[in-house]
Amino acid sequence: MELYIHIPFCVRKCRYCDFASFAESGTAMADYADRVAEEAERRAAEIGPQPAETVYVGGGTPSVLPPELTERLLRSVFRFFPPAEGAEFTVEANPGTLTRAWLDAVRKAGCSRLSMGLQAAQPSVLKTLGRIHSARQAADSVKLAREAGFRDLNLDLMFGIPGQTLADWRETLDFALSLEPTHLSCYGLIPEEGTPLKADLDAGRLALPDEETERRMYDEALRTLAEAGFIRYEISNFALPGHECRHNIGYWTRVPYLGLGLSAASLLRSPNGEERRETNPATLAAYARMQPRETETVDRREAQFETLMLGLRMTRGVSERDYAAAFGEPIGLRYGPRLESLRRGGLLEHAEGRWFLTRRGMDVMNAALVELMD
């Protein structure tokens, strides 16, 4: 089982963010840590205490929590769901919020990997996103993390931002590589409803780069990162060999996971193989009152489609043997004609018992997945 802990606090909410996050407050953070500790104890009573094969603390901005509160929260959760021997343990952080005391606190708790939201290297692009840091602060934060003993580091980068040029993106890639990360996540901006950035786009105050420019940005990432020794193992994720994110691979291969905290989701599997998806309340008030989680059963047909949908995000694709072991039937029984149609159309390849998207298929992944839906 994997473990996710959500920290919903930020210094300031970014202009593109639609996650459950809020401006930081000392009292609210302490109360929230207590509620997460209580939830961990309740969940242990429901599903049994068990070690976590991976741990991921995300947000929000986990690095805004005071060090002593961070230690207390993690200690209380790990009473019931401790990291397993050799577990990957990632914590997200934002440049400009890191302190040596906080880094020492998460290291003491067992954290082995940091994920930082760099996003861009240009002040104007960062301002458009509503980010609070500068490129210089990002470099200083990486230096501080190295001094604290962190060697495994992911940087999040974003392309397709209003006002961002291809030259800006090249500069961002070069700057990110100069910080010597072991992993890079390169995401195309998706303007979400209800965010200030989307409102500006709808009102014509901002405009996205055209489709051709965005395509060239993605191509530039593929070329630049390959030359630097990074392997693309998922549509948006690149790693030096041996530094792939095990936690995210767990999501894409449907490993059961437990989510603790505001709006956190879980995928749980009973001993007889039945699956359910659960989602915590999305407001602080509802979470504090321990309102019931939203729960839905994942039926066999949905689980089969998710196996394809998530597996095809990865460059290694979907194993016919693993699919058959999971569902007791060959992948071709339900999907054979549709897979063959996509293969003839140049969107899928089939080799050595695996189905995987071609480069063209990666570019139009959503269209390919629609063809596989019942």
CORTAQUI-V394688 format. One record per residue. N is the residue number from 0. PHI is phi in whole degrees, 0 to 359 (NA if undefined). PSI is psi in whole degrees, 0 to 359 (NA if undefined). OMEGA is omega in degrees with one decimal (* if undefined). Layout:
n->N phi->PHI psi->PSI omega->OMEGA
n->N phi->PHI psi->PSI omega->OMEGA
This chain:
n->0 phi->NA psi->143 omega->174.6
n->1 phi->259 psi->157 omega->-178.1
n->2 phi->233 psi->130 omega->174.5
n->3 phi->239 psi->135 omega->177.2
n->4 phi->237 psi->124 omega->-176.7
n->5 phi->261 psi->129 omega->175.4
n->6 phi->247 psi->109 omega->-168.8
n->7 phi->272 psi->7 omega->-172.1
n->8 phi->263 psi->145 omega->177.4
n->9 phi->221 psi->160 omega->170.0
n->10 phi->295 psi->315 omega->178.0
n->11 phi->204 psi->139 omega->-178.5
n->12 phi->287 psi->132 omega->179.2
n->13 phi->292 psi->156 omega->-172.1
n->14 phi->286 psi->347 omega->-179.4
n->15 phi->253 psi->358 omega->-168.8
n->16 phi->272 psi->130 omega->173.1
n->17 phi->241 psi->17 omega->175.8
n->18 phi->286 psi->165 omega->176.5
n->19 phi->284 psi->96 omega->-179.0
n->20 phi->209 psi->155 omega->-173.3
n->21 phi->214 psi->161 omega->174.1
n->22 phi->298 psi->142 omega->-173.8
n->23 phi->295 psi->152 omega->175.6
n->24 phi->206 psi->125 omega->-175.2
n->25 phi->303 psi->313 omega->-178.8
n->26 phi->295 psi->315 omega->-179.4
n->27 phi->297 psi->322 omega->-179.7
n->28 phi->294 psi->317 omega->179.4
n->29 phi->295 psi->317 omega->178.1
n->30 phi->297 psi->319 omega->-178.9
n->31 phi->297 psi->317 omega->178.5
n->32 phi->302 psi->321 omega->177.7
n->33 phi->295 psi->320 omega->-179.4
n->34 phi->293 psi->321 omega->178.4
n->35 phi->295 psi->320 omega->177.4
n->36 phi->299 psi->318 omega->178.2
n->37 phi->294 psi->320 omega->178.9
n->38 phi->296 psi->318 omega->178.8
n->39 phi->302 psi->318 omega->179.8
n->40 phi->294 psi->318 omega->178.8
n->41 phi->296 psi->317 omega->-178.8
n->42 phi->294 psi->324 omega->177.2
n->43 phi->297 psi->324 omega->177.3
n->44 phi->292 psi->329 omega->-177.4
n->45 phi->279 psi->314 omega->-172.2
n->46 phi->246 psi->354 omega->-179.7
n->47 phi->91 psi->138 omega->174.9
n->48 phi->299 psi->144 omega->180.0
n->49 phi->196 psi->152 omega->179.3
n->50 phi->288 psi->151 omega->178.4
n->51 phi->259 psi->126 omega->179.4
n->52 phi->289 psi->329 omega->171.0
n->53 phi->221 psi->152 omega->175.3
n->54 phi->231 psi->135 omega->177.8
n->55 phi->224 psi->121 omega->177.3
n->56 phi->253 psi->113 omega->-175.1
n->57 phi->233 psi->183 omega->-175.5
n->58 phi->198 psi->204 omega->21.2
n->59 phi->55 psi->195 omega->-179.7
n->60 phi->228 psi->92 omega->-179.8
n->61 phi->305 psi->332 omega->-176.2
n->62 phi->286 psi->359 omega->173.1
n->63 phi->275 psi->347 omega->177.5
n->64 phi->292 psi->139 omega->174.7
n->65 phi->300 psi->147 omega->-176.9
n->66 phi->305 psi->316 omega->-177.7
n->67 phi->293 psi->327 omega->177.8
n->68 phi->288 psi->322 omega->175.7
n->69 phi->301 psi->312 omega->178.7
n->70 phi->300 psi->316 omega->-177.8
n->71 phi->296 psi->316 omega->-179.6
n->72 phi->297 psi->311 omega->-178.0
n->73 phi->295 psi->320 omega->178.4
n->74 phi->299 psi->319 omega->-178.4
n->75 phi->292 psi->321 omega->178.3
n->76 phi->291 psi->318 omega->-175.3
n->77 phi->287 psi->351 omega->170.4
n->78 phi->301 psi->328 omega->-174.7
n->79 phi->249 psi->329 omega->-177.2
n->80 phi->227 psi->69 omega->-176.7
n->81 phi->286 psi->151 omega->173.0
n->82 phi->300 psi->134 omega->176.6
n->83 phi->291 psi->165 omega->175.7
n->84 phi->302 psi->125 omega->179.6
n->85 phi->78 psi->13 omega->-179.1
n->86 phi->295 psi->146 omega->168.9
n->87 phi->279 psi->131 omega->-174.6
n->88 phi->228 psi->105 omega->-175.8
n->89 phi->251 psi->140 omega->171.0
n->90 phi->232 psi->134 omega->175.6
n->91 phi->280 psi->150 omega->178.2
n->92 phi->209 psi->155 omega->175.9
n->93 phi->247 psi->136 omega->173.8
n->94 phi->305 psi->144 omega->-179.6
n->95 phi->91 psi->348 omega->177.9
n->96 phi->246 psi->351 omega->-175.0
n->97 phi->285 psi->140 omega->170.4
n->98 phi->231 psi->158 omega->178.7
n->99 phi->295 psi->324 omega->179.8
n->100 phi->297 psi->318 omega->179.2
n->101 phi->293 psi->317 omega->178.1
n->102 phi->300 psi->318 omega->178.2
n->103 phi->295 psi->325 omega->-179.4
n->104 phi->294 psi->315 omega->-179.1
n->105 phi->286 psi->329 omega->174.1
n->106 phi->297 psi->317 omega->179.5
n->107 phi->299 psi->326 omega->179.5
n->108 phi->284 psi->349 omega->177.1
n->109 phi->112 psi->3 omega->-178.7
n->110 phi->298 psi->132 omega->-178.3
n->111 phi->244 psi->353 omega->-171.1
n->112 phi->212 psi->134 omega->176.0
n->113 phi->249 psi->147 omega->173.8
n->114 phi->233 psi->116 omega->-175.3
n->115 phi->248 psi->141 omega->178.4
n->116 phi->271 psi->87 omega->176.8
n->117 phi->283 psi->307 omega->176.9
n->118 phi->71 psi->304 omega->-177.5
n->119 phi->205 psi->165 omega->-178.3
n->120 phi->252 psi->352 omega->-174.1
n->121 phi->259 psi->135 omega->179.1
n->122 phi->304 psi->319 omega->-177.4
n->123 phi->293 psi->322 omega->-179.8
n->124 phi->289 psi->319 omega->176.5
n->125 phi->299 psi->322 omega->178.7
n->126 phi->295 psi->319 omega->177.7
n->127 phi->301 psi->321 omega->179.8
n->128 phi->282 psi->344 omega->-176.6
n->129 phi->79 psi->23 omega->178.7
n->130 phi->284 psi->151 omega->-174.9
n->131 phi->263 psi->356 omega->-172.6
n->132 phi->248 psi->168 omega->172.0
n->133 phi->249 psi->168 omega->176.3
n->134 phi->299 psi->322 omega->178.9
n->135 phi->298 psi->318 omega->177.7
n->136 phi->295 psi->324 omega->177.2
n->137 phi->297 psi->314 omega->178.3
n->138 phi->298 psi->319 omega->178.9
n->139 phi->295 psi->322 omega->179.5
n->140 phi->293 psi->320 omega->177.1
n->141 phi->296 psi->317 omega->178.5
n->142 phi->300 psi->317 omega->179.1
n->143 phi->296 psi->320 omega->178.4
n->144 phi->296 psi->319 omega->177.1
n->145 phi->298 psi->317 omega->179.7
n->146 phi->296 psi->331 omega->178.4
n->147 phi->278 psi->356 omega->174.6
n->148 phi->105 psi->5 omega->-179.9
n->149 phi->278 psi->128 omega->177.4
n->150 phi->246 psi->333 omega->-178.4
n->151 phi->266 psi->111 omega->-171.2
n->152 phi->223 psi->126 omega->170.8
n->153 phi->258 psi->145 omega->171.1
n->154 phi->239 psi->129 omega->173.7
n->155 phi->273 psi->131 omega->176.9
n->156 phi->235 psi->153 omega->-177.6
n->157 phi->227 psi->137 omega->176.0
n->158 phi->235 psi->170 omega->-177.1
n->159 phi->77 psi->29 omega->-177.5
n->160 phi->271 psi->142 omega->176.7
n->161 phi->306 psi->131 omega->179.6
n->162 phi->84 psi->351 omega->-178.9
n->163 phi->279 psi->132 omega->177.8
n->164 phi->258 psi->168 omega->175.7
n->165 phi->299 psi->322 omega->177.3
n->166 phi->296 psi->321 omega->176.1
n->167 phi->301 psi->315 omega->-177.6
n->168 phi->295 psi->319 omega->176.7
n->169 phi->299 psi->318 omega->178.9
n->170 phi->296 psi->321 omega->178.6
n->171 phi->296 psi->316 omega->178.2
n->172 phi->299 psi->314 omega->-179.8
n->173 phi->296 psi->319 omega->179.0
n->174 phi->295 psi->316 omega->179.6
n->175 phi->300 psi->316 omega->-179.9
n->176 phi->295 psi->329 omega->179.2
n->177 phi->295 psi->340 omega->179.5
n->178 phi->273 psi->358 omega->174.7
n->179 phi->57 psi->54 omega->173.9
n->180 phi->286 psi->165 omega->173.9
n->181 phi->259 psi->350 omega->-174.9
n->182 phi->207 psi->142 omega->175.8
n->183 phi->226 psi->133 omega->173.0
n->184 phi->250 psi->122 omega->-175.8
n->185 phi->241 psi->105 omega->-173.5
n->186 phi->250 psi->137 omega->169.3
n->187 phi->283 psi->136 omega->-179.8
n->188 phi->298 psi->132 omega->172.2
n->189 phi->244 psi->107 omega->-180.0
n->190 phi->293 psi->120 omega->-175.6
n->191 phi->263 psi->140 omega->177.6
n->192 phi->302 psi->141 omega->176.4
n->193 phi->88 psi->359 omega->179.6
n->194 phi->262 psi->153 omega->177.1
n->195 phi->302 psi->324 omega->-180.0
n->196 phi->296 psi->317 omega->179.3
n->197 phi->295 psi->323 omega->178.2
n->198 phi->297 psi->320 omega->178.2
n->199 phi->294 psi->321 omega->177.6
n->200 phi->294 psi->315 omega->-179.2
n->201 phi->296 psi->327 omega->-178.7
n->202 phi->275 psi->355 omega->179.3
n->203 phi->82 psi->9 omega->178.6
n->204 phi->283 psi->337 omega->176.1
n->205 phi->227 psi->160 omega->177.3
n->206 phi->220 psi->140 omega->177.8
n->207 phi->285 psi->153 omega->170.9
n->208 phi->301 psi->152 omega->179.9
n->209 phi->291 psi->165 omega->-173.9
n->210 phi->300 psi->320 omega->-179.8
n->211 phi->295 psi->319 omega->178.4
n->212 phi->296 psi->318 omega->179.2
n->213 phi->296 psi->321 omega->177.4
n->214 phi->297 psi->319 omega->179.4
n->215 phi->292 psi->326 omega->175.8
n->216 phi->298 psi->315 omega->179.2
n->217 phi->296 psi->317 omega->177.4
n->218 phi->300 psi->321 omega->179.8
n->219 phi->296 psi->321 omega->177.1
n->220 phi->297 psi->316 omega->179.6
n->221 phi->301 psi->314 omega->-177.2
n->222 phi->291 psi->310 omega->-175.0
n->223 phi->296 psi->316 omega->-176.3
n->224 phi->287 psi->325 omega->175.6
n->225 phi->297 psi->318 omega->179.1
n->226 phi->296 psi->332 omega->179.8
n->227 phi->273 psi->3 omega->176.4
n->228 phi->93 psi->8 omega->178.8
n->229 phi->273 psi->141 omega->179.2
n->230 phi->253 psi->128 omega->174.0
n->231 phi->282 psi->116 omega->-179.7
n->232 phi->249 psi->352 omega->176.0
n->233 phi->211 psi->162 omega->-169.7
n->234 phi->306 psi->328 omega->-177.1
n->235 phi->240 psi->5 omega->-171.5
n->236 phi->236 psi->137 omega->-174.7
n->237 phi->227 psi->140 omega->-178.1
n->238 phi->215 psi->150 omega->165.2
n->239 phi->293 psi->150 omega->-176.9
n->240 phi->308 psi->130 omega->179.0
n->241 phi->88 psi->1 omega->-177.5
n->242 phi->242 psi->22 omega->174.7
n->243 phi->297 psi->150 omega->-179.4
n->244 phi->281 psi->107 omega->-178.2
n->245 phi->295 psi->325 omega->-179.3
n->246 phi->297 psi->312 omega->-179.7
n->247 phi->292 psi->324 omega->175.4
n->248 phi->299 psi->325 omega->175.5
n->249 phi->300 psi->317 omega->176.3
n->250 phi->300 psi->314 omega->-174.5
n->251 phi->287 psi->341 omega->176.7
n->252 phi->253 psi->11 omega->173.1
n->253 phi->63 psi->40 omega->169.5
n->254 phi->289 psi->135 omega->178.6
n->255 phi->303 psi->143 omega->180.0
n->256 phi->217 psi->151 omega->177.9
n->257 phi->246 psi->127 omega->177.1
n->258 phi->252 psi->129 omega->177.5
n->259 phi->245 psi->140 omega->176.2
n->260 phi->108 psi->176 omega->-177.5
n->261 phi->306 psi->127 omega->175.2
n->262 phi->64 psi->5 omega->-176.9
n->263 phi->292 psi->142 omega->-179.8
n->264 phi->254 psi->153 omega->177.4
n->265 phi->227 psi->149 omega->168.9
n->266 phi->235 psi->111 omega->-173.5
n->267 phi->243 psi->144 omega->-177.7
n->268 phi->233 psi->125 omega->-179.5
n->269 phi->281 psi->166 omega->-179.5
n->270 phi->302 psi->334 omega->179.2
n->271 phi->272 psi->6 omega->175.3
n->272 phi->94 psi->355 omega->178.3
n->273 phi->290 psi->140 omega->-177.0
n->274 phi->243 psi->147 omega->172.3
n->275 phi->219 psi->147 omega->177.1
n->276 phi->250 psi->133 omega->-177.8
n->277 phi->231 psi->144 omega->179.7
n->278 phi->227 psi->128 omega->179.9
n->279 phi->286 psi->160 omega->176.1
n->280 phi->305 psi->150 omega->-172.5
n->281 phi->258 psi->6 omega->175.5
n->282 phi->238 psi->151 omega->-179.7
n->283 phi->300 psi->319 omega->-178.1
n->284 phi->296 psi->314 omega->-179.3
n->285 phi->294 psi->321 omega->178.9
n->286 phi->294 psi->318 omega->179.6
n->287 phi->296 psi->328 omega->179.2
n->288 phi->277 psi->0 omega->-179.9
n->289 phi->57 psi->43 omega->176.5
n->290 phi->297 psi->154 omega->-175.2
n->291 phi->300 psi->146 omega->174.8
n->292 phi->286 psi->150 omega->169.8
n->293 phi->286 psi->130 omega->-176.1
n->294 phi->230 psi->136 omega->174.9
n->295 phi->220 psi->145 omega->176.4
n->296 phi->278 psi->137 omega->176.4
n->297 phi->263 psi->110 omega->-177.2
n->298 phi->279 psi->173 omega->-173.9
n->299 phi->300 psi->316 omega->-177.8
n->300 phi->297 psi->318 omega->179.2
n->301 phi->294 psi->319 omega->179.3
n->302 phi->297 psi->322 omega->178.5
n->303 phi->294 psi->316 omega->179.6
n->304 phi->294 psi->319 omega->178.5
n->305 phi->299 psi->323 omega->178.6
n->306 phi->301 psi->318 omega->176.7
n->307 phi->288 psi->311 omega->-175.3
n->308 phi->302 psi->313 omega->-178.0
n->309 phi->282 psi->321 omega->-178.9
n->310 phi->296 psi->324 omega->-179.3
n->311 phi->286 psi->349 omega->172.2
n->312 phi->294 psi->332 omega->-176.9
n->313 phi->271 psi->147 omega->-178.3
n->314 phi->292 psi->337 omega->177.8
n->315 phi->281 psi->345 omega->174.7
n->316 phi->72 psi->208 omega->-173.6
n->317 phi->245 psi->128 omega->179.4
n->318 phi->277 psi->127 omega->176.0
n->319 phi->298 psi->322 omega->-179.7
n->320 phi->294 psi->316 omega->179.8
n->321 phi->295 psi->321 omega->178.5
n->322 phi->298 psi->314 omega->-179.3
n->323 phi->296 psi->322 omega->179.0
n->324 phi->293 psi->324 omega->-178.1
n->325 phi->285 psi->324 omega->-170.7
n->326 phi->242 psi->357 omega->175.9
n->327 phi->70 psi->22 omega->178.2
n->328 phi->205 psi->154 omega->179.2
n->329 phi->290 psi->152 omega->-178.4
n->330 phi->298 psi->332 omega->-178.1
n->331 phi->289 psi->341 omega->-177.6
n->332 phi->299 psi->319 omega->179.8
n->333 phi->260 psi->327 omega->-168.8
n->334 phi->244 psi->0 omega->-172.9
n->335 phi->311 psi->301 omega->-178.0
n->336 phi->299 psi->323 omega->-178.9
n->337 phi->288 psi->322 omega->176.4
n->338 phi->297 psi->317 omega->179.7
n->339 phi->295 psi->322 omega->178.1
n->340 phi->297 psi->317 omega->178.6
n->341 phi->292 psi->326 omega->176.6
n->342 phi->294 psi->316 omega->178.5
n->343 phi->295 psi->331 omega->178.9
n->344 phi->277 psi->1 omega->176.2
n->345 phi->82 psi->13 omega->-179.3
n->346 phi->262 psi->337 omega->179.2
n->347 phi->235 psi->152 omega->169.9
n->348 phi->236 psi->154 omega->178.2
n->349 phi->229 psi->119 omega->-179.5
n->350 phi->206 psi->139 omega->175.1
n->351 phi->51 psi->42 omega->174.6
n->352 phi->75 psi->20 omega->-179.7
n->353 phi->228 psi->147 omega->171.8
n->354 phi->251 psi->131 omega->179.7
n->355 phi->211 psi->154 omega->-178.7
n->356 phi->287 psi->142 omega->170.1
n->357 phi->285 psi->175 omega->175.7
n->358 phi->301 psi->317 omega->177.9
n->359 phi->296 psi->322 omega->178.3
n->360 phi->297 psi->322 omega->176.2
n->361 phi->299 psi->321 omega->-177.9
n->362 phi->294 psi->328 omega->-177.6
n->363 phi->238 psi->42 omega->-173.6
n->364 phi->306 psi->316 omega->-177.6
n->365 phi->300 psi->321 omega->178.3
n->366 phi->295 psi->322 omega->177.8
n->367 phi->295 psi->319 omega->-178.1
n->368 phi->292 psi->326 omega->177.4
n->369 phi->301 psi->322 omega->179.7
n->370 phi->295 psi->337 omega->-178.3
n->371 phi->268 psi->349 omega->-177.8
n->372 phi->288 psi->147 omega->176.6
n->373 phi->285 psi->NA omega->*
